[in-house]
Amino acid sequence: MRTFASGSKRFARSFAGAFAICAALAVLLGGLGGSWRAEAKKTHAKRSAPSSTADCKADTDCVLVADDCCPCSQGGKQRAIPKKEKDTYEKDRKKRCAGTACTEMMSDDPTCSQKPFCGAGICELQDAPPDSAP
């Protein structure tokens, strides 16, 4: 009888441990999945903005900025944003990238040879004609 009772206790302890591990994994994976879906929705919402909130009306309304901390002349890449947002973007970028060291080399990223244009009210990049400088 003793072996049956001690076996039941062992089974109960291992079941409780397995249940706790499964519950912890479910919470962890559920949290990761939720944040991923939220990020995907944010990105989608930004792309499908109504035309009344257009970033630009003409190509001249768009300018080039470093895409992250480093510009093309220091191994980075670039992107197009509305001219009216450039000062705010650069101020935020300098604050965010204060401790970042960039390499002293020209980037070979395709964006570094592109120019900004206004497409459907959104600032985008396009290939520059062969005779123009980036």
Secondary structure as the mmCIF struct_conf table of DSSP 4:
data_model
#
loop_
_struct_conf.conf_type_id
_struct_conf.id
_struct_conf.beg_label_comp_id
_struct_conf.beg_label_asym_id
_struct_conf.beg_label_seq_id
_struct_conf.end_label_comp_id
_struct_conf.end_label_asym_id
_struct_conf.end_label_seq_id
HELX_RH_AL_P HELX_RH_AL_P1 ARG A 2 ARG A 47
TURN_TY1_P TURN_TY1_P1 SER A 48 SER A 48
HELX_RH_3T_P HELX_RH_3T_P1 SER A 51 THR A 53
BEND BEND1 ASP A 55 ASP A 55
BEND BEND2 LYS A 57 ALA A 58
HELX_RH_3T_P HELX_RH_3T_P2 ASP A 59 ASP A 61
STRN STRN1 CYS A 62 ALA A 66
BEND BEND3 ASP A 67 CYS A 70
HELX_RH_3T_P HELX_RH_3T_P3 CYS A 72 GLN A 74
TURN_TY1_P TURN_TY1_P2 GLY A 75 GLY A 75
STRN STRN2 GLN A 78 PRO A 82
HELX_RH_3T_P HELX_RH_3T_P4 LYS A 83 GLU A 85
HELX_RH_AL_P HELX_RH_AL_P2 LYS A 86 ARG A 96
TURN_TY1_P TURN_TY1_P3 CYS A 97 GLY A 99
BEND BEND4 GLU A 104 MET A 105
HELX_RH_3T_P HELX_RH_3T_P5 PRO A 110 SER A 113
STRN STRN3 GLN A 114 GLY A 119
TURN_TY1_P TURN_TY1_P4 ALA A 120 GLY A 121
STRN STRN4 ILE A 122 ASP A 127
HELX_LH_PP_P HELX_LH_PP_P1 ALA A 128 PRO A 129
TURN_TY1_P TURN_TY1_P5 PRO A 130 ASP A 131
BEND BEND5 SER A 132 SER A 132
#
